[in-house]
């Protein structure tokens, strides 16, 4: 193993340890000592790679959001059926936002965004903005088809994801309800896709 490989492994080990601690215990209650123990590395090594806990949190969120939202970016939109493509996009989105990791990240961001507003921007640029842009581009691409008339693709894309989150996502964040089952998610997706196609895709005048 080269020194570069060893260095990368140590850095990733620190990130992995910090990720577990931040998601399970929050940001404020986790010390750099605990992160060093979790890695495990010395404190000197920890500070060699990350100058502060804030710096480490930004890296953790960047990696977490990047890996989570890759599932959205990788959705193949290759069917002639609009309903089929929207269902695939919706399935990837619902699986992401209702996953235990996705909910934990959301809670962490909300808890810390007032203290570190740049983190909110980082997370938004990495995930939600990218997903909205992807869906808007798809809606623009089908807007020229016969009978399809989406007056505002940007608003339509935003509405699509908002319908999928619905009140259930907020309840799951608060721990009021458990995450939906596979069947519950399937029912939600089918209802939203059907309503979206009826309301947004066709000119009713």
TIDO-348627 format. One record per atom (N, C-alpha, C, O, CB): residue in three letters; x, y, z. Coordinates in steps of 0.05 Angstrom, whole numbers, padded with zeros to 5 digits, always signed. Glycine has a CB too. Example, Ala and Ser with C-alpha at 12.3 -4.5 7.8 and 13.67 -1.06 7.14 Angstrom:
2
ALA+00264-00114+00156 ALA+00246-00090+00156 ALA+00264-00066+00156 ALA+00285-00066+00169 ALA+00226-00089+00181 SER+00257-00045+00142 SER+00273-00021+00143 SER+00258+00001+00157 SER+00268+00023+00161 SER+00282-00012+00114 
END
This chain:
205
UNK+00017-00024+00000 UNK+00000+00000+00000 UNK+00018+00025+00000 UNK+00036+00027+00016 UNK-00019+00000+00025 UNK+00012+00043-00018 UNK+00027+00068-00020 UNK+00019+00087+00003 UNK-00002+00083+00016 UNK+00023+00082-00047 UNK+00035+00107+00007 UNK+00029+00127+00028 UNK+00003+00142+00021 UNK-00012+00150+00039 UNK+00052+00147+00032 UNK-00002+00146-00005 UNK-00026+00160-00014 UNK-00051+00143-00007 UNK-00071+00154+00002 UNK-00025+00166-00044 UNK-00048+00117-00012 UNK-00070+00099-00005 UNK-00076+00099+00025 UNK-00099+00100+00033 UNK-00064+00070-00015 UNK-00055+00098+00040 UNK-00058+00098+00069 UNK-00071+00124+00079 UNK-00088+00124+00097 UNK-00031+00094+00083 UNK-00063+00146+00067 UNK-00074+00172+00074 UNK-00104+00173+00067 UNK-00120+00183+00083 UNK-00059+00195+00060 UNK-00112+00163+00043 UNK-00140+00163+00035 UNK-00157+00145+00054 UNK-00179+00152+00060 UNK-00142+00153+00007 UNK-00145+00123+00062 UNK-00160+00105+00080 UNK-00164+00118+00107 UNK-00186+00115+00118 UNK-00144+00078+00084 UNK-00144+00132+00117 UNK-00147+00145+00143 UNK-00169+00167+00141 UNK-00185+00170+00159 UNK-00120+00157+00152 UNK-00168+00182+00119 UNK-00187+00204+00116 UNK-00216+00192+00114 UNK-00234+00203+00127 UNK-00181+00220+00091 UNK-00219+00171+00099 UNK-00245+00159+00096 UNK-00255+00146+00122 UNK-00278+00147+00128 UNK-00245+00138+00074 UNK-00236+00136+00137 UNK-00243+00124+00163 UNK-00253+00145+00182 UNK-00272+00140+00198 UNK-00218+00110+00175 UNK-00241+00169+00181 UNK-00250+00191+00198 UNK-00278+00200+00189 UNK-00296+00204+00206 UNK-00231+00215+00195 UNK-00283+00202+00163 UNK-00309+00209+00153 UNK-00330+00189+00161 UNK-00352+00196+00169 UNK-00308+00213+00122 UNK-00324+00163+00158 UNK-00343+00142+00165 UNK-00350+00143+00195 UNK-00373+00140+00202 UNK-00332+00115+00158 UNK-00329+00147+00212 UNK-00334+00148+00241 UNK-00351+00172+00248 UNK-00369+00170+00264 UNK-00308+00149+00255 UNK-00345+00195+00236 UNK-00360+00220+00241 UNK-00389+00217+00232 UNK-00408+00227+00245 UNK-00347+00244+00228 UNK-00393+00204+00209 UNK-00419+00200+00198 UNK-00437+00184+00217 UNK-00460+00192+00223 UNK-00418+00185+00171 UNK-00426+00162+00227 UNK-00442+00146+00247 UNK-00449+00163+00271 UNK-00472+00161+00280 UNK-00425+00121+00255 UNK-00430+00178+00282 UNK-00435+00193+00306 UNK-00455+00216+00301 UNK-00473+00220+00317 UNK-00409+00204+00317 UNK-00451+00231+00280 UNK-00469+00253+00274 UNK-00498+00244+00270 UNK-00516+00257+00280 UNK-00459+00268+00249 UNK-00501+00222+00255 UNK-00528+00213+00249 UNK-00542+00201+00273 UNK-00566+00203+00276 UNK-00528+00193+00227 UNK-00526+00188+00291 UNK-00538+00175+00314 UNK-00541+00194+00338 UNK-00560+00190+00354 UNK-00521+00152+00322 UNK-00523+00214+00340 UNK-00523+00230+00365 UNK-00526+00260+00360 UNK-00527+00276+00379 UNK-00498+00225+00380 UNK-00527+00269+00334 UNK-00528+00297+00329 UNK-00500+00309+00328 UNK-00480+00296+00333 UNK-00544+00311+00349 UNK-00499+00335+00321 UNK-00473+00348+00317 UNK-00461+00359+00343 UNK-00438+00355+00349 UNK-00476+00371+00297 UNK-00478+00372+00359 UNK-00468+00386+00383 UNK-00457+00367+00404 UNK-00439+00374+00419 UNK-00490+00403+00394 UNK-00469+00344+00406 UNK-00461+00326+00428 UNK-00436+00309+00421 UNK-00425+00296+00438 UNK-00484+00307+00435 UNK-00428+00311+00396 UNK-00404+00295+00388 UNK-00379+00312+00388 UNK-00378+00334+00376 UNK-00409+00283+00359 UNK-00359+00303+00402 UNK-00334+00318+00404 UNK-00314+00306+00385 UNK-00317+00284+00374 UNK-00323+00316+00433 UNK-00293+00322+00380 UNK-00271+00312+00362 UNK-00257+00289+00375 UNK-00246+00271+00361 UNK-00251+00335+00357 UNK-00257+00288+00402 UNK-00245+00264+00416 UNK-00260+00239+00409 UNK-00248+00218+00403 UNK-00245+00269+00446 UNK-00287+00241+00409 UNK-00303+00217+00403 UNK-00300+00209+00374 UNK-00299+00185+00368 UNK-00333+00223+00409 UNK-00297+00228+00356 UNK-00293+00222+00328 UNK-00266+00208+00324 UNK-00264+00189+00309 UNK-00294+00248+00310 UNK-00245+00218+00337 UNK-00219+00205+00335 UNK-00220+00177+00345 UNK-00208+00159+00333 UNK-00198+00221+00351 UNK-00234+00172+00367 UNK-00237+00145+00378 UNK-00252+00127+00359 UNK-00246+00103+00357 UNK-00251+00146+00405 UNK-00273+00138+00346 UNK-00289+00122+00328 UNK-00275+00114+00303 UNK-00281+00094+00291 UNK-00315+00137+00322 UNK-00256+00131+00294 UNK-00243+00127+00268 UNK-00229+00100+00264 UNK-00234+00087+00244 UNK-00224+00149+00263 UNK-00211+00090+00281 UNK-00198+00104+00303 UNK-00171+00115+00293 UNK-00155+00102+00280 UNK-00193+00085+00327 UNK-00166+00141+00301 UNK-00141+00154+00295 UNK-00134+00172+00318 UNK-00150+00176+00336 UNK-00142+00170+00268 UNK-00109+00182+00318 UNK-00102+00201+00339 UNK-00114+00228+00333 UNK-00123+00233+00311 UNK-00071+00203+00341 UNK-00116+00245+00354 UNK-00127+00272+00349 UNK-00110+00288+00330 UNK-00120+00304+00314 UNK-00130+00287+00376 UNK-00084+00283+00332 UNK-00065+00297+00313 UNK-00071+00290+00284 UNK-00071+00307+00267 UNK-00036+00291+00320 UNK-00076+00264+00280 UNK-00083+00255+00253 UNK-00110+00267+00244 UNK-00113+00275+00221 UNK-00084+00225+00252 UNK-00129+00268+00262 UNK-00155+00279+00256 UNK-00153+00308+00247 UNK-00165+00316+00227 UNK-00174+00277+00280 UNK-00138+00324+00262 UNK-00135+00352+00255 UNK-00117+00357+00231 UNK-00118+00378+00218 UNK-00124+00367+00279 UNK-00102+00337+00224 UNK-00086+00338+00199 UNK-00104+00339+00175 UNK-00098+00353+00155 UNK-00066+00315+00197 UNK-00126+00324+00176 UNK-00145+00323+00154 UNK-00168+00342+00155 UNK-00178+00352+00135 UNK-00156+00295+00151 UNK-00176+00349+00180 UNK-00199+00367+00183 UNK-00193+00387+00205 UNK-00187+00380+00228 UNK-00225+00351+00190 UNK-00193+00413+00197 UNK-00185+00434+00216 UNK-00205+00439+00238 UNK-00199+00450+00259 UNK-00180+00459+00201 UNK-00231+00431+00233 UNK-00251+00436+00254 UNK-00274+00416+00250 UNK-00275+00401+00230 UNK-00262+00465+00251 UNK-00291+00415+00270 UNK-00315+00397+00268 UNK-00334+00407+00247 UNK-00347+00391+00234 UNK-00329+00396+00296 UNK-00335+00433+00243 UNK-00352+00444+00222 UNK-00343+00435+00195 UNK-00359+00427+00178 UNK-00352+00475+00223 UNK-00317+00435+00191 UNK-00305+00426+00165 UNK-00311+00397+00160 UNK-00318+00389+00138 UNK-00274+00431+00166 UNK-00310+00381+00181 UNK-00316+00353+00179 UNK-00346+00348+00173 UNK-00352+00331+00157 UNK-00308+00338+00205 UNK-00363+00363+00186 UNK-00392+00361+00181 UNK-00398+00367+00152 UNK-00414+00353+00140 UNK-00407+00379+00200 UNK-00386+00388+00141 UNK-00391+00395+00113 UNK-00383+00372+00095 UNK-00397+00366+00075 UNK-00376+00421+00106 UNK-00361+00359+00100 UNK-00351+00337+00084 UNK-00370+00313+00086 UNK-00377+00300+00067 UNK-00323+00329+00092 UNK-00379+00307+00111 UNK-00397+00285+00116 UNK-00423+00289+00100 UNK-00432+00271+00087 UNK-00403+00282+00146 UNK-00435+00313+00102 UNK-00460+00318+00088 UNK-00457+00317+00058 UNK-00474+00308+00044 UNK-00471+00345+00097 UNK-00434+00328+00049 UNK-00429+00328+00020 UNK-00428+00299+00009 UNK-00440+00293-00012 UNK-00402+00342+00014 UNK-00414+00282+00024 UNK-00411+00254+00015 UNK-00438+00239+00018 UNK-00446+00224+00000 UNK-00390+00239+00031 UNK-00452+00243+00040 UNK-00477+00229+00044 UNK-00498+00237+00023 UNK-00510+00220+00011 UNK-00488+00236+00072 UNK-00501+00263+00019 UNK-00521+00272+00000 UNK-00513+00264-00029 UNK-00530+00256-00045 UNK-00524+00302+00001 UNK-00487+00265-00035 UNK-00479+00257-00061 UNK-00485+00228-00067 UNK-00495+00221-00088 UNK-00449+00261-00064 UNK-00480+00210-00047 UNK-00485+00182-00052 UNK-00515+00175-00052 UNK-00524+00159-00068 UNK-00471+00165-00030 UNK-00530+00189-00035 UNK-00559+00185-00035 UNK-00572+00194-00061 UNK-00589+00179-00072 UNK-00572+00199-00011 UNK-00565+00218-00070 UNK-00579+00229-00093 UNK-00569+00217-00119 UNK-00581+00221-00140 UNK-00575+00259-00094 UNK-00547+00202-00118 UNK-00538+00187-00142 UNK-00560+00168-00152 UNK-00562+00163-00176 UNK-00512+00173-00137 UNK-00575+00157-00133 UNK-00597+00139-00140 UNK-00618+00153-00157 UNK-00631+00140-00174 UNK-00609+00127-00115 UNK-00621+00179-00152 UNK-00640+00194-00169 UNK-00628+00200-00196 UNK-00642+00197-00216 UNK-00648+00221-00154 UNK-00603+00208-00197 UNK-00590+00215-00222 UNK-00587+00191-00240 UNK-00586+00194-00265 UNK-00563+00228-00217 UNK-00586+00167-00228 UNK-00582+00143-00244 UNK-00607+00130-00254 UNK-00606+00109-00267 UNK-00567+00123-00228 UNK-00630+00143-00250 UNK-00656+00131-00259 UNK-00657+00133-00290 UNK-00656+00155-00301 UNK-00680+00146-00246 UNK-00659+00110-00303 UNK-00661+00111-00333 UNK-00688+00119-00342 UNK-00708+00106-00336 UNK-00654+00083-00344 UNK-00689+00141-00357 UNK-00715+00151-00367 UNK-00715+00144-00397 UNK-00710+00161-00414 UNK-00719+00183-00362 UNK-00721+00119-00403 UNK-00718+00109-00430 UNK-00743+00097-00442 UNK-00742+00084-00463 UNK-00695+00089-00430 UNK-00765+00100-00428 UNK-00790+00088-00438 UNK-00806+00109-00454 UNK-00804+00133-00448 UNK-00806+00076-00415 UNK-00822+00099-00473 UNK-00840+00117-00487 UNK-00864+00125-00469 UNK-00878+00144-00475 UNK-00850+00104-00513 UNK-00868+00109-00448 UNK-00891+00114-00430 UNK-00884+00135-00410 UNK-00865+00131-00393 UNK-00899+00088-00416 UNK-00898+00157-00410 UNK-00893+00178-00390 UNK-00899+00168-00362 UNK-00885+00174-00344 UNK-00911+00203-00397 UNK-00921+00153-00360 UNK-00929+00142-00334 UNK-00907+00124-00322 UNK-00901+00126-00299 UNK-00955+00127-00336 UNK-00895+00108-00339 UNK-00874+00090-00331 UNK-00849+00105-00321 UNK-00838+00099-00300 UNK-00866+00070-00353 UNK-00841+00126-00336 UNK-00818+00142-00329 UNK-00823+00157-00303 UNK-00805+00159-00286 UNK-00811+00161-00351 UNK-00846+00169-00300 UNK-00853+00184-00276 UNK-00853+00165-00252 UNK-00845+00173-00230 UNK-00880+00198-00279 UNK-00863+00141-00256 UNK-00864+00122-00234 UNK-00836+00114-00225 UNK-00831+00111-00201 UNK-00879+00097-00242 UNK-00817+00112-00243 UNK-00789+00105-00236 UNK-00776+00128-00221 UNK-00762+00124-00201 UNK-00773+00099-00261 UNK-00781+00152-00230 UNK-00770+00176-00216 UNK-00782+00178-00188 UNK-00768+00182-00168 UNK-00776+00202-00232 UNK-00808+00174-00186 UNK-00822+00175-00160 UNK-00812+00154-00141 UNK-00809+00159-00117 UNK-00852+00173-00164 UNK-00808+00130-00151 UNK-00799+00108-00134 UNK-00771+00113-00122 UNK-00767+00109-00099 UNK-00798+00081-00150 UNK-00753+00124-00139 UNK-00726+00130-00129 UNK-00728+00152-00108 UNK-00714+00151-00088 UNK-00708+00139-00152 UNK-00744+00172-00113 UNK-00747+00195-00094 UNK-00759+00186-00068 UNK-00749+00193-00046 UNK-00764+00217-00106 UNK-00780+00170-00069 UNK-00794+00161-00044 UNK-00776+00143-00028 UNK-00774+00145-00004 UNK-00820+00147-00051 UNK-00761+00125-00042 UNK-00743+00107-00027 UNK-00721+00124-00013 UNK-00713+00117+00009 UNK-00729+00087-00047 UNK-00713+00145-00026 UNK-00692+00162-00014 UNK-00702+00178+00010 UNK-00689+00176+00031 UNK-00681+00182-00036 UNK-00724+00192+00007 UNK-00732+00210+00028 UNK-00743+00196+00053 UNK-00743+00206+00075 UNK-00753+00230+00018 UNK-00753+00171+00048 UNK-00764+00156+00071 UNK-00745+00135+00082 UNK-00752+00119+00099 UNK-00790+00143+00062 UNK-00720+00135+00072 UNK-00700+00117+00083 UNK-00691+00127+00110 UNK-00693+00151+00115 UNK-00676+00114+00063 UNK-00683+00109+00127 UNK-00674+00118+00154 UNK-00650+00137+00152 UNK-00649+00156+00167 UNK-00666+00093+00171 UNK-00632+00132+00133 UNK-00609+00150+00130 UNK-00618+00177+00119 UNK-00608+00198+00128 UNK-00589+00137+00111 UNK-00637+00177+00100 UNK-00646+00202+00089 UNK-00660+00219+00110 UNK-00656+00243+00111 UNK-00665+00197+00066 UNK-00676+00207+00127 UNK-00690+00221+00148 UNK-00670+00232+00169 UNK-00673+00255+00178 UNK-00710+00203+00162 UNK-00650+00216+00175 UNK-00630+00224+00195 UNK-00614+00248+00184 UNK-00607+00267+00200 UNK-00611+00201+00202 UNK-00607+00248+00159 UNK-00592+00270+00147 UNK-00609+00296+00147 UNK-00600+00317+00154 UNK-00584+00264+00117 UNK-00635+00293+00141 UNK-00653+00316+00141 UNK-00655+00328+00168 UNK-00653+00353+00171 UNK-00681+00307+00131 UNK-00657+00311+00189 UNK-00658+00321+00216 UNK-00633+00336+00224 UNK-00633+00357+00236 UNK-00663+00298+00236 UNK-00610+00325+00216 UNK-00584+00337+00222 UNK-00581+00364+00209 UNK-00572+00383+00221 UNK-00561+00318+00213 UNK-00589+00366+00184 UNK-00587+00391+00169 UNK-00605+00412+00182 UNK-00596+00435+00186 UNK-00595+00387+00139 UNK-00630+00405+00188 UNK-00648+00425+00200 UNK-00638+00434+00227 UNK-00640+00458+00233 UNK-00676+00412+00203 UNK-00626+00416+00242 UNK-00616+00424+00268 UNK-00592+00443+00267 UNK-00588+00459+00285 UNK-00607+00399+00284 UNK-00576+00441+00245 UNK-00551+00457+00244 UNK-00551+00479+00224 UNK-00532+00495+00223 UNK-00529+00438+00238 UNK-00572+00482+00207 UNK-00571+00501+00185 UNK-00571+00530+00195 UNK-00560+00547+00181 UNK-00594+00497+00166 UNK-00582+00536+00218 UNK-00581+00563+00228 UNK-00553+00571+00236 UNK-00545+00594+00232 UNK-00600+00566+00252 UNK-00538+00552+00247 UNK-00510+00558+00255 UNK-00491+00557+00231 UNK-00471+00572+00231 UNK-00501+00538+00276 UNK-00498+00540+00212 UNK-00480+00538+00188 UNK-00497+00540+00163 UNK-00502+00519+00150 UNK-00464+00511+00189 UNK-00506+00564+00156 UNK-00524+00567+00132 UNK-00512+00557+00106 UNK-00526+00549+00088 UNK-00532+00596+00129 UNK-00485+00557+00105 UNK-00472+00547+00080 UNK-00477+00517+00076 UNK-00477+00508+00053 UNK-00443+00552+00082 UNK-00482+00502+00098 UNK-00488+00474+00096 UNK-00515+00469+00082 UNK-00517+00451+00065 UNK-00488+00460+00123 UNK-00535+00486+00088 UNK-00560+00483+00075 UNK-00558+00487+00045 UNK-00570+00472+00030 UNK-00580+00503+00087 UNK-00543+00507+00037 UNK-00539+00512+00009 UNK-00524+00489-00004 UNK-00531+00481-00026 UNK-00523+00538+00005 UNK-00504+00479+00009 UNK-00489+00456-00001 UNK-00507+00432-00006 UNK-00506+00420-00028 UNK-00466+00448+00018 UNK-00523+00425+00013 UNK-00541+00402+00011 UNK-00562+00406-00010 UNK-00567+00388-00026 UNK-00554+00396+00038 UNK-00573+00431-00012 UNK-00593+00436-00032 UNK-00582+00434-00060 UNK-00594+00422-00078 UNK-00605+00464-00028 UNK-00558+00445-00064 UNK-00545+00444-00090 UNK-00539+00415-00098 UNK-00541+00407-00121 UNK-00520+00461-00091 UNK-00530+00399-00078 UNK-00522+00371-00084 UNK-00546+00354-00090 UNK-00544+00336-00107 UNK-00507+00360-00060 UNK-00569+00358-00076 UNK-00591+00339-00079 UNK-00616+00350-00091 UNK-00621+00346-00115 UNK-00597+00329-00053 UNK-00633+00364-00076 UNK-00659+00372-00086 UNK-00659+00388-00111 UNK-00675+00384-00129 UNK-00674+00388-00065 UNK-00640+00407-00113 UNK-00639+00424-00138 UNK-00633+00407-00162 UNK-00645+00411-00183 UNK-00618+00446-00134 UNK-00615+00388-00159 UNK-00608+00370-00181 UNK-00631+00353-00189 UNK-00636+00349-00213 UNK-00584+00352-00173 UNK-00646+00342-00170 UNK-00670+00325-00176 UNK-00691+00342-00190 UNK-00703+00332-00210 UNK-00681+00313-00150 UNK-00696+00366-00181 UNK-00716+00383-00193 UNK-00708+00390-00222 UNK-00725+00389-00240 UNK-00719+00409-00178 UNK-00682+00395-00226 UNK-00673+00402-00253 UNK-00676+00378-00272 UNK-00683+00381-00295 UNK-00643+00410-00252 UNK-00670+00354-00261 UNK-00673+00330-00277 UNK-00701+00325-00287 UNK-00706+00320-00310 UNK-00663+00305-00261 UNK-00720+00328-00268 UNK-00748+00324-00275 UNK-00758+00346-00293 UNK-00773+00341-00312 UNK-00766+00323-00249 UNK-00750+00371-00288 UNK-00758+00393-00306 UNK-00749+00389-00334 UNK-00763+00394-00353 UNK-00748+00420-00295 UNK-00724+00379-00337 UNK-00714+00374-00364 UNK-00730+00352-00378 UNK-00736+00354-00402 UNK-00684+00365-00362 UNK-00738+00332-00363 UNK-00754+00310-00375 UNK-00781+00321-00383 UNK-00791+00315-00405 UNK-00758+00287-00355 UNK-00794+00337-00366 UNK-00820+00349-00373 UNK-00818+00367-00397 UNK-00836+00368-00414 UNK-00831+00364-00349 UNK-00796+00382-00399 UNK-00792+00399-00423 UNK-00790+00381-00448 UNK-00799+00389-00470 UNK-00767+00416-00420 UNK-00776+00358-00445 UNK-00772+00341-00468 UNK-00797+00328-00479 UNK-00799+00323-00503 UNK-00752+00319-00461 UNK-00817+00324-00461 UNK-00842+00312-00471 UNK-00863+00333-00477 UNK-00885+00327-00486 UNK-00853+00293-00450 UNK-00857+00358-00472 UNK-00877+00379-00475 UNK-00884+00384-00504 UNK-00905+00397-00509 UNK-00866+00405-00462 UNK-00868+00374-00522 UNK-00874+00378-00550 UNK-00891+00356-00562 UNK-00900+00358-00585 UNK-00848+00380-00566 UNK-00897+00336-00546 UNK-00913+00314-00556 UNK-00942+00322-00560 UNK-00952+00341-00547 UNK-00912+00290-00537 UNK-00955+00308-00577 UNK-00984+00314-00583 UNK-01000+00311-00557 UNK-00998+00291-00543 UNK-00994+00295-00605 UNK-01017+00330-00552 UNK-01036+00331-00530 UNK-01023+00338-00503 UNK-01038+00346-00484 UNK-01049+00303-00527 UNK-00997+00337-00501 UNK-00985+00344-00475 UNK-00979+00374-00475 UNK-00968+00385-00494 UNK-00958+00329-00471 UNK-00988+00387-00454 UNK-00985+00416-00452 UNK-00979+00424-00423 UNK-00998+00429-00407 UNK-01010+00431-00462 UNK-00954+00425-00416 UNK-00946+00432-00388 UNK-00939+00461-00389 UNK-00918+00469-00400 UNK-00921+00414-00378 UNK-00956+00477-00377 UNK-00952+00506-00378 UNK-00927+00516-00364 UNK-00914+00535-00373 UNK-00976+00521-00367 UNK-00920+00504-00341 UNK-00897+00512-00326 UNK-00882+00487-00315 UNK-00889+00478-00294 UNK-00905+00531-00302 UNK-00863+00477-00331 UNK-00849+00452-00323 UNK-00835+00454-00296 UNK-00834+00434-00281 UNK-00829+00445-00344 UNK-00825+00478-00289 UNK-00811+00481-00264 UNK-00830+00478-00240 UNK-00825+00464-00221 UNK-00798+00508-00262 UNK-00853+00491-00243 UNK-00874+00489-00222 UNK-00885+00460-00220 UNK-00890+00449-00199 UNK-00897+00509-00226 UNK-00888+00448-00243 UNK-00898+00420-00244 UNK-00879+00401-00231 UNK-00887+00384-00216 UNK-00903+00412-00274 UNK-00853+00404-00236 UNK-00833+00387-00223 UNK-00833+00390-00193 UNK-00832+00371-00178 UNK-00804+00393-00235 UNK-00834+00415-00184 UNK-00835+00421-00155 UNK-00860+00409-00142 UNK-00859+00397-00120 UNK-00834+00451-00150 UNK-00882+00411-00156 UNK-00908+00400-00146 UNK-00907+00369-00144 UNK-00917+00358-00125 UNK-00931+00408-00163 UNK-00894+00357-00163 UNK-00892+00328-00164 UNK-00878+00318-00139 UNK-00888+00299-00125 UNK-00877+00318-00189 UNK-00855+00329-00133 UNK-00840+00321-00109 UNK-00854+00328-00083 UNK-00852+00313-00064 UNK-00812+00333-00110 UNK-00868+00351-00083 UNK-00882+00359-00059 UNK-00905+00340-00053 UNK-00911+00333-00030 UNK-00893+00387-00063 UNK-00919+00331-00074 UNK-00940+00311-00070 UNK-00930+00285-00059 UNK-00943+00272-00043 UNK-00955+00306-00097 UNK-00906+00277-00068 UNK-00894+00252-00059 UNK-00886+00254-00029 UNK-00887+00234-00014 UNK-00870+00244-00076 UNK-00876+00278-00021 UNK-00868+00281+00007 UNK-00893+00282+00025 UNK-00894+00269+00046 UNK-00852+00307+00011 UNK-00913+00297+00017 UNK-00938+00300+00031 UNK-00934+00304+00061 UNK-00911+00308+00070 UNK-00957+00277+00026 UNK-00955+00301+00077 UNK-00953+00305+00106 UNK-00938+00281+00119 UNK-00928+00283+00141 UNK-00980+00308+00118 UNK-00938+00258+00105 UNK-00926+00234+00117 UNK-00896+00238+00122 UNK-00886+00228+00142 UNK-00930+00211+00098 UNK-00882+00252+00105 UNK-00854+00256+00109 UNK-00848+00272+00134 UNK-00830+00265+00149 UNK-00841+00271+00085 UNK-00865+00292+00139 UNK-00862+00308+00163 UNK-00867+00292+00188 UNK-00853+00294+00208 UNK-00881+00333+00163 UNK-00887+00275+00187 UNK-00894+00257+00209 UNK-00871+00237+00215 UNK-00865+00232+00238 UNK-00920+00242+00204 UNK-00859+00227+00194 UNK-00836+00209+00197 UNK-00812+00223+00209 UNK-00798+00212+00226 UNK-00828+00196+00170 UNK-00807+00248+00201 UNK-00785+00264+00212 UNK-00789+00268+00242 UNK-00770+00267+00257 UNK-00783+00291+00198 UNK-00814+00272+00250 UNK-00820+00277+00278 UNK-00822+00251+00294 UNK-00824+00252+00319 UNK-00845+00293+00281 UNK-00822+00229+00281 UNK-00825+00203+00295 UNK-00853+00197+00302 UNK-00858+00178+00318 UNK-00808+00203+00319 UNK-00872+00212+00291 UNK-00900+00207+00296 UNK-00910+00181+00283 UNK-00926+00167+00294 UNK-00917+00231+00287 UNK-00899+00176+00259 UNK-00905+00152+00244 UNK-00880+00138+00236 UNK-00859+00150+00233 UNK-00923+00159+00220 UNK-00883+00112+00233 UNK-00860+00096+00223 UNK-00858+00100+00193 UNK-00877+00109+00180 UNK-00864+00065+00229 UNK-00835+00094+00182 UNK-00831+00097+00153 UNK-00851+00079+00139 UNK-00857+00057+00148 UNK-00802+00091+00144 UNK-00861+00087+00116 UNK-00882+00071+00102 UNK-00870+00045+00092 UNK-00847+00042+00086 UNK-00893+00087+00078 UNK-00888+00025+00091 UNK-00880-00001+00080 UNK-00878+00000+00050 UNK-00884+00020+00037 UNK-00901-00023+00088 UNK-00868-00021+00038 UNK-00866-00023+00009 UNK-00893-00018-00004 UNK-00895-00004-00024 UNK-00854-00050+00001 UNK-00913-00031+00006 UNK-00940-00028-00005 UNK-00951+00000-00002 UNK-00964+00011-00020 UNK-00959-00048+00007 UNK-00946+00012+00021 UNK-00955+00040+00025 UNK-00941+00059+00007 UNK-00953+00078-00004 UNK-00950+00048+00055 UNK-00915+00055+00002 UNK-00901+00072-00016 UNK-00911+00068-00045 UNK-00913+00087-00060 UNK-00870+00066-00015 UNK-00916+00043-00052 UNK-00927+00038-00079 UNK-00954+00051-00083 UNK-00958+00063-00105 UNK-00930+00007-00083 UNK-00972+00050-00063 UNK-00998+00063-00065 UNK-00995+00094-00068 UNK-01008+00106-00084 UNK-01015+00057-00041 UNK-00977+00105-00052 UNK-00972+00134-00054 UNK-00962+00142-00081 UNK-00972+00161-00093 UNK-00951+00143-00032 UNK-00943+00127-00092 UNK-00931+00133-00118 UNK-00952+00132-00140 UNK-00954+00149-00157 UNK-00908+00114-00124 UNK-00968+00111-00139 UNK-00989+00107-00160 UNK-01009+00129-00159 UNK-01018+00139-00180 UNK-01003+00080-00157 UNK-01017+00138-00135 UNK-01037+00159-00133 UNK-01025+00186-00143 UNK-01039+00200-00157 UNK-01046+00162-00104 UNK-01001+00192-00135 UNK-00989+00217-00143 UNK-00984+00218-00173 UNK-00990+00238-00186 UNK-00962+00221-00128 UNK-00974+00197-00185 UNK-00969+00196-00214 UNK-00995+00200-00229 UNK-00996+00215-00248 UNK-00955+00170-00222 UNK-01016+00186-00220 UNK-01042+00189-00234 UNK-01053+00217-00232 UNK-01062+00228-00252 UNK-01063+00169-00221 UNK-01052+00230-00208 UNK-01061+00257-00205 UNK-01044+00277-00221 UNK-01055+00295-00233 UNK-01061+00265-00175 UNK-01018+00273-00220 UNK-01000+00291-00234 UNK-01005+00290-00264 UNK-01006+00312-00277 UNK-00970+00283-00229 UNK-01008+00267-00276 UNK-01014+00265-00304 UNK-01040+00278-00312 UNK-01042+00292-00332 UNK-01014+00235-00313 UNK-01060+00274-00295 UNK-01086+00286-00300 UNK-01086+00316-00298 UNK-01098+00330-00315 UNK-01107+00274-00281 UNK-01072+00327-00278 UNK-01073+00356-00273 UNK-01053+00371-00289 UNK-01060+00393-00299 UNK-01069+00361-00244 UNK-01029+00361-00292 UNK-01007+00378-00303 UNK-01000+00373-00332 UNK-00990+00391-00346 UNK-00983+00373-00286 UNK-01005+00349-00342 UNK-00995+00342-00368 UNK-01013+00350-00392 UNK-01004+00353-00414 UNK-00990+00313-00369 UNK-01039+00352-00387 UNK-01057+00356-00409 UNK-01072+00382-00406 UNK-01080+00391-00384 UNK-01076+00333-00411 UNK-01077+00395-00428 UNK-01092+00420-00429 UNK-01122+00413-00426 UNK-01133+00399-00442 UNK-01086+00435-00456 UNK-01134+00424-00405 UNK-01161+00418-00399 UNK-01181+00438-00411 UNK-01205+00437-00407 UNK-01166+00417-00369 UNK-01170+00457-00427 UNK-01187+00478-00438 UNK-01193+00472-00468 UNK-01207+00487-00481 UNK-01175+00506-00436 
END
